Amino acid sequence: MLRITHHRRTYYLLSGLLTGLALVAWLSWGLKPGIDFTGGSLMEIEFSQGRPEVTQIVEVARASVASEELTVQPLGERGMVLRMPPLAETDHQKLLLGLKESFEKDGAVLDEKRFESIGPLIGEELRKKTIYAVFGAILAIVLYITYAFRKVSHPVSSWKYGACTVVALAHDVIIPVGVFSALGHFYGIEVGAWVVTALLTVLGFSVHDTIVVFDRIRENLAHARRESFEEIINRSLNETLGRSINTSLTVLFVLFSTYFLGGESIRNFILSMTIGVSVGVYSSIFLASPLLVSWHLRDSKKG
């Protein structure tokens, strides 16, 4: 049997280091918001052959929409992403026509893969709803766990299960956010509405794994005789370890396949899911339950 709880200080150190680095990245650089949050228009185009230089596309696009705020970024081997202030449909068609007339030569074909346009008011509203959604989900999860474990009051009060879950969930949110802060700073990766979906999915996955462990702890507490609280938690972790690893690996295999074989447009979403699921599995095994042990031992010394 693995002595998981015995090495809990090592897990705390690793989690603290990763969370600290993520917070430094987040506070230093912040997230680079996409048009979902800031408002604006985004056009993704792809060339069948011979992708032009960025400066050529910028020159043609700015002439078509008369905007100095337009930016162009390469995407993959043949694609380009154009970002600009919100465009009306007539301006959108004018821009697309100008690009086709300039670059569809000698058999080359320009294909518009997607076009999105969001007003600044909608972007601001979405930003607020994102914050409400994440914190609302965490609060609902904590209340549910506190209620579900209300009859488990010895040797640790039921609300402490919820409190340890909050720490684990904060850990699961902060680390992916920190990673995308760094990616936004160094590689210009923007976050959009997909980050809401990714974070909420990760929270659900992580808390599901944590509840499985907590439920096994509750069952073992009911039948424990001479074991200490730490031994009960360690045994519960070992009994659920195989299930946690197998479930997470199954999910990660699908995510890896989608990341490398899927489309460019969902790659950042898949990356955020991969990071979040990995961190979530770690926290449910090596953080949430060991925190219960530390809390219990601290209270025992005070008593």
NUFI-339259 format. One record per residue (C-alpha): residue in one letter; x, y, z; residue number from 1. Coordinates in steps of 0.25 Angstrom, whole numbers, plus 5000, padded with zeros to 4 digits. Example, Ala and Ser with C-alpha at 12.3 -4.5 7.8 and 13.67 -1.06 7.14 Angstrom:
2
+----+------+------+------+-----+
: aa :    x :    y :    z :   i :
+----+------+------+------+-----+
:  a : 5049 : 4982 : 5031 :   1 :
:  s : 5055 : 4996 : 5029 :   2 :
+----+------+------+------+-----+
//
This chain:
303
+----+------+------+------+-----+
: aa :    x :    y :    z :   i :
+----+------+------+------+-----+
:  m : 5000 : 5000 : 5000 :   1 :
:  l : 5005 : 5014 : 4996 :   2 :
:  r : 5008 : 5023 : 5007 :   3 :
:  i : 5001 : 5035 : 5000 :   4 :
:  t : 4998 : 5044 : 5012 :   5 :
:  h : 5012 : 5042 : 5018 :   6 :
:  h : 5018 : 5050 : 5008 :   7 :
:  r : 5007 : 5061 : 5008 :   8 :
:  r : 5017 : 5072 : 5011 :   9 :
:  t : 5024 : 5069 : 4998 :  10 :
:  y : 5011 : 5070 : 4990 :  11 :
:  y : 5008 : 5083 : 4997 :  12 :
:  l : 5021 : 5089 : 4993 :  13 :
:  l : 5019 : 5085 : 4978 :  14 :
:  s : 5005 : 5090 : 4978 :  15 :
:  g : 5010 : 5103 : 4985 :  16 :
:  l : 5021 : 5105 : 4975 :  17 :
:  l : 5012 : 5103 : 4963 :  18 :
:  t : 5001 : 5112 : 4969 :  19 :
:  g : 5011 : 5123 : 4972 :  20 :
:  l : 5017 : 5123 : 4958 :  21 :
:  a : 5003 : 5123 : 4952 :  22 :
:  l : 4999 : 5135 : 4961 :  23 :
:  v : 5012 : 5142 : 4958 :  24 :
:  a : 5009 : 5140 : 4943 :  25 :
:  w : 4995 : 5144 : 4944 :  26 :
:  l : 4997 : 5157 : 4953 :  27 :
:  s : 5009 : 5161 : 4944 :  28 :
:  w : 5003 : 5159 : 4930 :  29 :
:  g : 4989 : 5156 : 4932 :  30 :
:  l : 4981 : 5148 : 4922 :  31 :
:  k : 4980 : 5153 : 4907 :  32 :
:  p : 4965 : 5154 : 4905 :  33 :
:  g : 4960 : 5151 : 4891 :  34 :
:  i : 4948 : 5158 : 4884 :  35 :
:  d : 4938 : 5150 : 4892 :  36 :
:  f : 4942 : 5159 : 4904 :  37 :
:  t : 4947 : 5172 : 4897 :  38 :
:  g : 4938 : 5173 : 4885 :  39 :
:  g : 4942 : 5173 : 4871 :  40 :
:  s : 4943 : 5165 : 4858 :  41 :
:  l : 4951 : 5153 : 4855 :  42 :
:  m : 4953 : 5147 : 4841 :  43 :
:  e : 4961 : 5134 : 4839 :  44 :
:  i : 4965 : 5131 : 4824 :  45 :
:  e : 4973 : 5120 : 4818 :  46 :
:  f : 4981 : 5120 : 4805 :  47 :
:  s : 4982 : 5108 : 4796 :  48 :
:  q : 4996 : 5111 : 4792 :  49 :
:  g : 5007 : 5122 : 4794 :  50 :
:  r : 5002 : 5129 : 4807 :  51 :
:  p : 5006 : 5144 : 4805 :  52 :
:  e : 5014 : 5152 : 4815 :  53 :
:  v : 5007 : 5158 : 4827 :  54 :
:  t : 5010 : 5172 : 4822 :  55 :
:  q : 5003 : 5170 : 4809 :  56 :
:  i : 4990 : 5165 : 4815 :  57 :
:  v : 4991 : 5177 : 4825 :  58 :
:  e : 4992 : 5187 : 4814 :  59 :
:  v : 4980 : 5181 : 4806 :  60 :
:  a : 4972 : 5179 : 4818 :  61 :
:  r : 4974 : 5193 : 4823 :  62 :
:  a : 4971 : 5199 : 4810 :  63 :
:  s : 4958 : 5191 : 4810 :  64 :
:  v : 4952 : 5194 : 4824 :  65 :
:  a : 4960 : 5207 : 4826 :  66 :
:  s : 4964 : 5203 : 4840 :  67 :
:  e : 4978 : 5205 : 4846 :  68 :
:  e : 4974 : 5196 : 4858 :  69 :
:  l : 4974 : 5184 : 4849 :  70 :
:  t : 4985 : 5173 : 4852 :  71 :
:  v : 4989 : 5160 : 4845 :  72 :
:  q : 4995 : 5148 : 4851 :  73 :
:  p : 4999 : 5135 : 4844 :  74 :
:  l : 4992 : 5122 : 4847 :  75 :
:  g : 4997 : 5108 : 4844 :  76 :
:  e : 5004 : 5107 : 4831 :  77 :
:  r : 4994 : 5113 : 4821 :  78 :
:  g : 4985 : 5121 : 4830 :  79 :
:  m : 4984 : 5136 : 4835 :  80 :
:  v : 4975 : 5142 : 4846 :  81 :
:  l : 4971 : 5157 : 4844 :  82 :
:  r : 4966 : 5164 : 4857 :  83 :
:  m : 4959 : 5178 : 4855 :  84 :
:  p : 4948 : 5187 : 4861 :  85 :
:  p : 4934 : 5182 : 4860 :  86 :
:  l : 4930 : 5181 : 4845 :  87 :
:  a : 4916 : 5182 : 4839 :  88 :
:  e : 4913 : 5171 : 4829 :  89 :
:  t : 4915 : 5181 : 4817 :  90 :
:  d : 4929 : 5184 : 4822 :  91 :
:  h : 4932 : 5169 : 4824 :  92 :
:  q : 4928 : 5166 : 4810 :  93 :
:  k : 4936 : 5177 : 4805 :  94 :
:  l : 4948 : 5172 : 4812 :  95 :
:  l : 4947 : 5158 : 4807 :  96 :
:  l : 4945 : 5163 : 4793 :  97 :
:  g : 4957 : 5172 : 4794 :  98 :
:  l : 4966 : 5160 : 4799 :  99 :
:  k : 4961 : 5151 : 4788 : 100 :
:  e : 4963 : 5161 : 4777 : 101 :
:  s : 4978 : 5163 : 4782 : 102 :
:  f : 4982 : 5149 : 4785 : 103 :
:  e : 4974 : 5139 : 4777 : 104 :
:  k : 4984 : 5139 : 4765 : 105 :
:  d : 4990 : 5127 : 4757 : 106 :
:  g : 4980 : 5117 : 4762 : 107 :
:  a : 4982 : 5121 : 4777 : 108 :
:  v : 4969 : 5120 : 4785 : 109 :
:  l : 4966 : 5128 : 4798 : 110 :
:  d : 4956 : 5122 : 4807 : 111 :
:  e : 4949 : 5129 : 4818 : 112 :
:  k : 4949 : 5118 : 4830 : 113 :
:  r : 4941 : 5127 : 4840 : 114 :
:  f : 4936 : 5141 : 4843 : 115 :
:  e : 4932 : 5146 : 4857 : 116 :
:  s : 4927 : 5160 : 4861 : 117 :
:  i : 4924 : 5164 : 4875 : 118 :
:  g : 4920 : 5178 : 4880 : 119 :
:  p : 4928 : 5183 : 4892 : 120 :
:  l : 4916 : 5183 : 4901 : 121 :
:  i : 4913 : 5168 : 4899 : 122 :
:  g : 4928 : 5166 : 4902 : 123 :
:  e : 4927 : 5173 : 4915 : 124 :
:  e : 4915 : 5166 : 4919 : 125 :
:  l : 4921 : 5152 : 4915 : 126 :
:  r : 4933 : 5156 : 4924 : 127 :
:  k : 4925 : 5158 : 4936 : 128 :
:  k : 4916 : 5145 : 4934 : 129 :
:  t : 4929 : 5137 : 4933 : 130 :
:  i : 4934 : 5142 : 4946 : 131 :
:  y : 4920 : 5139 : 4952 : 132 :
:  a : 4919 : 5125 : 4946 : 133 :
:  v : 4933 : 5121 : 4951 : 134 :
:  f : 4930 : 5126 : 4965 : 135 :
:  g : 4916 : 5121 : 4965 : 136 :
:  a : 4920 : 5107 : 4961 : 137 :
:  i : 4930 : 5107 : 4972 : 138 :
:  l : 4920 : 5112 : 4983 : 139 :
:  a : 4910 : 5101 : 4978 : 140 :
:  i : 4920 : 5090 : 4979 : 141 :
:  v : 4924 : 5094 : 4993 : 142 :
:  l : 4910 : 5095 : 4998 : 143 :
:  y : 4907 : 5081 : 4992 : 144 :
:  i : 4919 : 5075 : 4998 : 145 :
:  t : 4916 : 5081 : 5012 : 146 :
:  y : 4902 : 5076 : 5011 : 147 :
:  a : 4905 : 5062 : 5006 : 148 :
:  f : 4915 : 5060 : 5017 : 149 :
:  r : 4907 : 5066 : 5028 : 150 :
:  k : 4906 : 5053 : 5036 : 151 :
:  v : 4921 : 5051 : 5036 : 152 :
:  s : 4925 : 5060 : 5047 : 153 :
:  h : 4936 : 5051 : 5054 : 154 :
:  p : 4947 : 5053 : 5054 : 155 :
:  v : 4946 : 5065 : 5044 : 156 :
:  s : 4934 : 5074 : 5043 : 157 :
:  s : 4926 : 5072 : 5030 : 158 :
:  w : 4929 : 5087 : 5026 : 159 :
:  k : 4944 : 5084 : 5025 : 160 :
:  y : 4942 : 5074 : 5014 : 161 :
:  g : 4936 : 5086 : 5006 : 162 :
:  a : 4947 : 5095 : 5010 : 163 :
:  c : 4958 : 5086 : 5006 : 164 :
:  t : 4950 : 5084 : 4992 : 165 :
:  v : 4951 : 5099 : 4991 : 166 :
:  v : 4966 : 5099 : 4992 : 167 :
:  a : 4967 : 5088 : 4982 : 168 :
:  l : 4958 : 5095 : 4972 : 169 :
:  a : 4965 : 5108 : 4974 : 170 :
:  h : 4978 : 5101 : 4971 : 171 :
:  d : 4971 : 5095 : 4958 : 172 :
:  v : 4967 : 5108 : 4953 : 173 :
:  i : 4979 : 5117 : 4956 : 174 :
:  i : 4989 : 5108 : 4949 : 175 :
:  p : 4983 : 5107 : 4935 : 176 :
:  v : 4980 : 5122 : 4936 : 177 :
:  g : 4995 : 5124 : 4939 : 178 :
:  v : 4999 : 5116 : 4928 : 179 :
:  f : 4990 : 5124 : 4918 : 180 :
:  s : 4995 : 5137 : 4924 : 181 :
:  a : 5009 : 5132 : 4920 : 182 :
:  l : 5005 : 5127 : 4906 : 183 :
:  g : 4998 : 5140 : 4904 : 184 :
:  h : 5010 : 5148 : 4908 : 185 :
:  f : 5020 : 5140 : 4900 : 186 :
:  y : 5012 : 5135 : 4888 : 187 :
:  g : 5000 : 5144 : 4887 : 188 :
:  i : 4990 : 5134 : 4890 : 189 :
:  e : 4976 : 5140 : 4894 : 190 :
:  v : 4966 : 5134 : 4903 : 191 :
:  g : 4951 : 5134 : 4898 : 192 :
:  a : 4938 : 5128 : 4903 : 193 :
:  w : 4944 : 5114 : 4901 : 194 :
:  v : 4952 : 5117 : 4914 : 195 :
:  v : 4939 : 5117 : 4922 : 196 :
:  t : 4935 : 5104 : 4916 : 197 :
:  a : 4949 : 5098 : 4919 : 198 :
:  l : 4949 : 5103 : 4934 : 199 :
:  l : 4935 : 5099 : 4937 : 200 :
:  t : 4938 : 5085 : 4931 : 201 :
:  v : 4951 : 5084 : 4939 : 202 :
:  l : 4944 : 5088 : 4952 : 203 :
:  g : 4933 : 5077 : 4950 : 204 :
:  f : 4943 : 5066 : 4946 : 205 :
:  s : 4952 : 5070 : 4958 : 206 :
:  v : 4941 : 5070 : 4968 : 207 :
:  h : 4935 : 5057 : 4963 : 208 :
:  d : 4949 : 5050 : 4966 : 209 :
:  t : 4950 : 5057 : 4980 : 210 :
:  i : 4936 : 5053 : 4984 : 211 :
:  v : 4939 : 5038 : 4980 : 212 :
:  v : 4951 : 5039 : 4990 : 213 :
:  f : 4943 : 5046 : 5001 : 214 :
:  d : 4931 : 5036 : 4999 : 215 :
:  r : 4941 : 5024 : 5001 : 216 :
:  i : 4947 : 5031 : 5014 : 217 :
:  r : 4932 : 5033 : 5019 : 218 :
:  e : 4930 : 5018 : 5017 : 219 :
:  n : 4943 : 5014 : 5023 : 220 :
:  l : 4941 : 5023 : 5035 : 221 :
:  a : 4928 : 5016 : 5038 : 222 :
:  h : 4935 : 5002 : 5039 : 223 :
:  a : 4948 : 5007 : 5045 : 224 :
:  r : 4952 : 5001 : 5058 : 225 :
:  r : 4967 : 5003 : 5062 : 226 :
:  e : 4972 : 5011 : 5050 : 227 :
:  s : 4976 : 5025 : 5051 : 228 :
:  f : 4969 : 5036 : 5043 : 229 :
:  e : 4982 : 5037 : 5034 : 230 :
:  e : 4982 : 5022 : 5032 : 231 :
:  i : 4967 : 5022 : 5028 : 232 :
:  i : 4970 : 5033 : 5018 : 233 :
:  n : 4982 : 5027 : 5012 : 234 :
:  r : 4975 : 5014 : 5011 : 235 :
:  s : 4963 : 5021 : 5004 : 236 :
:  l : 4973 : 5028 : 4994 : 237 :
:  n : 4979 : 5014 : 4991 : 238 :
:  e : 4966 : 5008 : 4988 : 239 :
:  t : 4961 : 5019 : 4979 : 240 :
:  l : 4975 : 5021 : 4972 : 241 :
:  g : 4974 : 5011 : 4961 : 242 :
:  r : 4960 : 5017 : 4957 : 243 :
:  s : 4965 : 5031 : 4957 : 244 :
:  i : 4977 : 5028 : 4949 : 245 :
:  n : 4969 : 5020 : 4939 : 246 :
:  t : 4958 : 5030 : 4937 : 247 :
:  s : 4968 : 5041 : 4935 : 248 :
:  l : 4977 : 5034 : 4926 : 249 :
:  t : 4965 : 5031 : 4917 : 250 :
:  v : 4961 : 5045 : 4916 : 251 :
:  l : 4975 : 5050 : 4914 : 252 :
:  f : 4977 : 5040 : 4902 : 253 :
:  v : 4965 : 5046 : 4896 : 254 :
:  l : 4970 : 5060 : 4898 : 255 :
:  f : 4983 : 5057 : 4893 : 256 :
:  s : 4977 : 5051 : 4880 : 257 :
:  t : 4968 : 5063 : 4878 : 258 :
:  y : 4980 : 5073 : 4880 : 259 :
:  f : 4989 : 5066 : 4870 : 260 :
:  l : 4979 : 5062 : 4860 : 261 :
:  g : 4967 : 5072 : 4862 : 262 :
:  g : 4966 : 5086 : 4856 : 263 :
:  e : 4974 : 5098 : 4859 : 264 :
:  s : 4962 : 5106 : 4864 : 265 :
:  i : 4960 : 5096 : 4876 : 266 :
:  r : 4974 : 5094 : 4880 : 267 :
:  n : 4975 : 5104 : 4891 : 268 :
:  f : 4962 : 5099 : 4897 : 269 :
:  i : 4968 : 5085 : 4897 : 270 :
:  l : 4981 : 5090 : 4903 : 271 :
:  s : 4973 : 5096 : 4914 : 272 :
:  m : 4965 : 5084 : 4917 : 273 :
:  t : 4978 : 5075 : 4917 : 274 :
:  i : 4985 : 5084 : 4927 : 275 :
:  g : 4972 : 5085 : 4935 : 276 :
:  v : 4969 : 5070 : 4936 : 277 :
:  s : 4984 : 5067 : 4939 : 278 :
:  v : 4984 : 5077 : 4950 : 279 :
:  g : 4970 : 5073 : 4955 : 280 :
:  v : 4974 : 5058 : 4956 : 281 :
:  y : 4987 : 5062 : 4964 : 282 :
:  s : 4979 : 5071 : 4974 : 283 :
:  s : 4968 : 5061 : 4976 : 284 :
:  i : 4978 : 5050 : 4980 : 285 :
:  f : 4990 : 5058 : 4986 : 286 :
:  l : 4984 : 5071 : 4991 : 287 :
:  a : 4969 : 5070 : 4996 : 288 :
:  s : 4970 : 5058 : 5005 : 289 :
:  p : 4984 : 5060 : 5011 : 290 :
:  l : 4979 : 5074 : 5015 : 291 :
:  l : 4968 : 5067 : 5023 : 292 :
:  v : 4979 : 5060 : 5030 : 293 :
:  s : 4987 : 5072 : 5033 : 294 :
:  w : 4975 : 5080 : 5038 : 295 :
:  h : 4971 : 5068 : 5047 : 296 :
:  l : 4985 : 5067 : 5053 : 297 :
:  r : 4986 : 5082 : 5055 : 298 :
:  d : 4973 : 5082 : 5063 : 299 :
:  s : 4977 : 5070 : 5071 : 300 :
:  k : 4990 : 5077 : 5076 : 301 :
:  k : 4982 : 5089 : 5080 : 302 :
:  g : 4972 : 5080 : 5087 : 303 :
+----+------+------+------+-----+
//
